[in-house]
């Protein structure tokens, strides 16, 4: 199918090594499931350049790319077609380098279901979002939609415009920006347009990114040209994911990272109860309060809002891996042979460390 010009492009295919202990990573017929990467980024960050590179370069990977041609923010981005004259396709189009691409005007899930009819012709799925979209909403889909059981979320990649990075925050006037939310949810952040800034600015932006999300990997690019192995098959939601960084930075953003740890072996039911309290009951409490009448969200009133959750904990029955996006989380049993310590990582707005310690019975690392 086709690719859109909403600032993102499409990728290619490769036989993906599926993580052995990811929930839903292997189909019932023992054939490996396909990893899905979500590509997001604020307006003008370079998503279209990245997708164009993926669709046209001879990188040897078989990638199926889905581009949101219309949707939230589309009026700003002036969507268009990529690569094949002036035509706009609503069917999957096979590129000369072996990649598949498609532009969608509404729900990407329908395009994915159509794509699965071509099973065997691709090894990765890449979904591009519009510049103002929330990648968390798409990420949650792979935990609740049984029709997508042959796919699993591999990672979220956020592109940032290095040249306009600081300006984006200045224009926000202290409010949490979509760019910050996208960084908070990212497993990999691509700092693009590196040729337009100096090393001092680069270092300052990197510290800003790490202050928002200290557990993400930062890659640096010009014209969005990148080694695809750094963003595909990264297994960010698998037991193979590395432990979180414990480096602290001066946090000027409302969004930050808090890493919790414990030496206590907790019951799985107690862990689930604590997470439900933080992700559901705290949010419900806010929604039913008078604050909601005067504010759009918890973060507007300084309330804690957890955007991303991940970690590995030990229970009496064994080790478990926890992955969460916004108000949804998933728990998977894993092997604990190479896990250095128990941990939970929270990334969110106005994180309340006292509240996190009180509910989880853990301590800030």
Long-range contacts (C-beta under 8 A, 24 or more apart in sequence): 1-66, 1-89, 1-90, 1-91, 1-92, 1-93, 1-100, 1-101, 1-102, 1-103, 1-104, 1-111, 2-67, 2-69, 2-81, 2-82, 2-84, 2-87, 2-88, 2-89, 2-90, 2-93, 2-101, 2-102, 2-103, 3-51, 3-52, 3-55, 3-65, 3-67, 3-81, 3-82, 3-83, 3-101, 3-102, 3-103, 3-128, 4-67, 4-68, 4-69, 4-70, 4-79, 4-80, 4-81, 4-82, 4-103, 4-128, 5-48, 5-77, 5-78, 5-79, 5-80, 5-81, 5-82, 6-47, 6-48, 6-67, 6-68, 6-69, 6-73, 6-74, 6-77, 6-79, 6-128, 6-130, 6-131, 7-41, 7-43, 7-44, 7-45, 7-46, 7-47, 7-48, 7-77, 7-130, 7-131, 8-39, 8-41, 8-47, 8-48, 8-50, 8-51, 8-67, 8-68, 8-128, 8-129, 8-130, 9-47, 9-48, 9-49, 9-50, 9-51, 9-52, 9-53, 9-54, 9-55, 9-65, 9-67, 9-82, 9-128, 10-51, 10-52, 10-54, 10-55, 10-63, 10-65, 10-66, 10-67, 10-82, 10-95, 10-99, 10-101, 10-126, 10-128, 11-37, 11-51, 11-54, 11-55, 11-61, 11-63, 11-64, 11-65, 11-99, 11-124, 11-126, 11-228, 11-232, 12-54, 12-55, 12-57, 12-59, 12-60, 12-61, 12-62, 12-63, 12-95, 12-97, 12-98, 12-99, 12-124, 12-228, 13-61, 13-62, 13-63, 13-64, 13-98, 13-99, 13-100, 13-121, 13-122, 13-123, 13-124, 14-60, 14-61, 14-62, 14-63, 14-123, 14-124, 14-232, 14-233, 15-62, 15-123, 16-123, 16-124, 16-154, 16-232, 16-233, 17-233, 18-152, 19-235, 19-238, 19-239, 19-240, 20-238, 20-239, 21-238, 21-239, 21-321, 21-332, 21-333, 21-334, 21-335, 22-152, 22-235, 22-237, 22-238, 22-239, 22-332, 23-152, 23-330, 23-332, 24-142, 24-149, 24-152, 25-152, 25-238, 27-149, 27-150, 33-149, 33-150, 33-151, 33-152, 34-122, 34-123, 34-124, 34-125, 34-150, 34-151, 34-152, 35-124, 35-125, 35-151, 35-152, 35-153, 35-154, 35-232, 35-233, 35-235, 36-124, 36-125, 36-126, 36-127, 36-142, 36-151, 36-152, 36-153, 36-154, 37-124, 37-125, 37-126, 37-127, 37-154, 37-155, 37-156, 37-157, 37-231, 37-232, 37-234, 38-127, 38-129, 38-135, 38-138, 38-139, 38-153, 38-155, 38-156, 38-157, 39-126, 39-127, 39-128, 39-129, 39-157, 39-159, 40-128, 40-129, 40-133, 40-135, 40-156, 40-157, 40-158, 40-159, 40-182, 40-185, 40-186, 41-131, 41-158, 41-159, 41-160, 41-161, 41-182, 41-190, 42-131, 42-132, 42-159, 42-160, 42-161, 42-168, 42-177, 42-178, 42-179, 42-182, 43-73, 43-76, 43-77, 43-131, 43-132, 44-131, 44-161, 44-164, 45-131, 45-159, 45-160, 45-161, 45-192, 46-159, 46-161, 46-190, 46-192, 46-193, 46-221, 46-223, 46-224, 47-128, 47-131, 47-159, 47-224, 48-82, 49-192, 49-223, 49-224, 50-159, 50-190, 50-224, 50-226, 51-82, 51-101, 51-126, 51-128, 52-82, 52-83, 53-223, 53-224, 53-225, 53-226, 54-99, 54-126, 54-228, 55-82, 55-83, 55-95, 55-97, 55-99, 55-101, 56-83, 56-95, 56-97, 57-97, 58-97, 59-97, 59-228, 61-98, 61-99, 61-123, 61-124, 61-228, 61-232, 62-98, 62-99, 62-100, 62-121, 62-122, 62-123, 62-124, 63-99, 63-100, 63-122, 63-123, 63-124, 63-125, 63-126, 63-232, 64-92, 64-99, 64-100, 64-101, 64-102, 64-115, 64-118, 64-121, 64-122, 64-124, 64-125, 64-126, 65-99, 65-100, 65-101, 65-102, 65-125, 65-126, 65-127, 65-128, 66-101, 66-102, 66-103, 66-104, 66-108, 66-111, 66-112, 66-115, 66-125, 66-126, 66-127, 66-128, 67-101, 67-102, 67-103, 67-104, 67-128, 68-103, 68-104, 68-108, 68-127, 68-128, 68-129, 68-130, 68-133, 69-103, 69-104, 69-105, 70-104, 70-105, 70-106, 71-105, 71-106, 71-130, 71-133, 72-130, 72-132, 72-133, 73-130, 73-131, 73-132, 73-133, 74-130, 76-131, 76-132, 77-130, 77-131, 79-103, 92-118, 94-121, 108-138, 109-141, 109-145, 109-147, 109-148, 112-148, 112-151, 113-147, 113-148, 116-150, 116-151, 119-150, 124-154, 124-232, 124-233, 125-151, 126-232, 131-178, 132-178, 134-178, 134-181, 135-182, 135-185, 135-186, 136-181, 136-185, 136-307, 136-308, 136-325, 136-326, 137-326, 139-185, 139-325, 140-325, 140-326, 140-328, 143-328, 143-330, 144-328, 152-237, 153-237, 154-232, 154-233, 154-234, 154-235, 154-236, 154-237, 155-187, 155-188, 155-231, 155-234, 155-235, 155-236, 155-237, 156-185, 156-186, 156-187, 156-188, 156-236, 157-186, 157-187, 157-188, 157-189, 157-190, 157-231, 158-182, 158-183, 158-185, 158-186, 158-188, 158-189, 158-190, 159-189, 159-190, 159-192, 159-224, 160-189, 160-190, 160-191, 160-192, 160-205, 160-209, 161-192, 161-193, 162-191, 162-192, 162-193, 162-194, 162-196, 162-197, 162-201, 162-202, 162-205, 163-193, 163-196, 163-197, 165-191, 165-205, 165-208, 166-201, 166-204, 166-205, 169-208, 169-253, 175-300, 176-253, 176-254, 176-255, 176-299, 176-349, 180-212, 180-253, 180-254, 180-255, 181-255, 181-307, 183-209, 183-212, 183-213, 183-216, 183-255, 184-212, 184-213, 184-255, 184-307, 184-308, 184-347, 184-348, 185-307, 185-308, 185-325, 185-347, 186-213, 186-216, 187-216, 187-217, 187-234, 187-236, 188-216, 188-217, 188-218, 188-219, 188-230, 188-231, 188-234, 188-236, 189-213, 189-216, 189-217, 189-218, 189-219, 190-218, 190-219, 190-220, 190-221, 190-224, 190-226, 190-231, 191-218, 191-219, 191-220, 191-221, 192-221, 192-222, 192-223, 192-224, 193-222, 194-220, 194-221, 194-222, 195-222, 207-249, 207-250, 208-252, 208-253, 210-245, 210-247, 210-249, 211-249, 211-250, 211-251, 211-252, 211-253, 211-256, 211-257, 212-253, 212-255, 212-256, 212-257, 212-347, 213-255, 213-257, 213-308, 213-347, 214-244, 214-245, 214-247, 214-248, 214-249, 214-257, 214-259, 215-244, 215-245, 215-257, 215-259, 215-310, 215-345, 215-347, 237-310, 237-323, 238-321, 239-312, 239-321, 239-332, 239-334, 239-335, 241-310, 243-312, 243-339, 243-340, 243-341, 243-343, 244-310, 244-311, 244-343, 244-345, 246-365, 254-299, 254-349, 254-350, 255-307, 255-347, 255-348, 255-349, 256-347, 256-348, 256-351, 257-345, 257-346, 257-347, 257-351, 258-345, 258-346, 258-347, 258-351, 258-353, 258-356, 258-364, 259-343, 259-344, 259-345, 259-346, 259-364, 259-365, 260-311, 260-343, 260-344, 260-345, 260-346, 260-356, 260-357, 260-360, 260-362, 260-363, 260-364, 260-365, 261-341, 261-342, 261-343, 261-344, 261-362, 261-363, 261-364, 261-365, 262-313, 262-342, 262-360, 262-361, 262-362, 262-363, 263-342, 264-361, 265-314, 265-315, 265-316, 266-313, 266-314, 266-315, 266-361, 267-315, 267-316, 268-315, 268-317, 268-320, 268-331, 270-361, 271-313, 271-315, 271-320, 271-322, 271-331, 272-331, 274-359, 274-360, 274-361, 275-309, 275-322, 275-324, 275-329, 277-359, 278-306, 278-355, 278-356, 278-359, 278-360, 279-306, 279-309, 279-324, 279-326, 279-327, 279-328, 279-329, 280-327, 282-355, 283-327, 298-349, 298-350, 299-349, 299-350, 302-350, 303-349, 303-350, 304-348, 304-349, 304-350, 304-351, 304-352, 304-355, 305-348, 305-349, 305-350, 306-346, 306-347, 306-348, 306-351, 307-347, 307-348, 307-349, 308-345, 308-346, 308-347, 308-348, 309-344, 309-345, 309-346, 309-347, 310-344, 310-345, 311-342, 311-343, 311-344, 311-345, 312-336, 312-339, 312-342, 312-343, 313-342, 313-343, 313-344, 314-342
